[in-house]
Amino acid sequence: VEMDGFDTSTNVIIIAATNRPDILDPALLRPGRFDRLIEIPFPTEEAREKIFEIHTKNMNLADKIDFKLLSELTPGRSGADIRAICTEAGMTAIREERTEISSDDFFTAIDLLIQDNSASEDNISKTFA
């Protein structure tokens, strides 16, 4: 490994990650810079359902939330997007001075995420607060 600030005899392994490969400087990806490029795909519908369950485990849900339906409504969304949806659903309930989060709160959060992503030129996922 040869990098500024490191002796060539040092055993250094560099692991890098990004969710925005479209904005990386092409010089970073020239041959010889990284031995492997590993792309991790977006979660499947089944995985998104489990991610919703994980992120709502400690949330006070008003009714039986249909996680399968929520996962069907969020194709191409990352775990971070799903976390943002759960957070926004909770914030909606708080703004309306409710102690429980309803299915409608999740639908509103999903609409907000989709609207925000389509309105953004960069298509950047944002956490709502």
Secondary structure, DSSP 8 states (H G I E B T S, - for coil): ---TTS-TTS--------S-GGGS-GGGGSTTS-S---------HHHHHHHHHHHHTTS-BSS---HHHHHHT-TT--HHHHHHHHHHHHHHHHHTT-SSB-HHHHHHHHHHHHHHHHH-SS-------
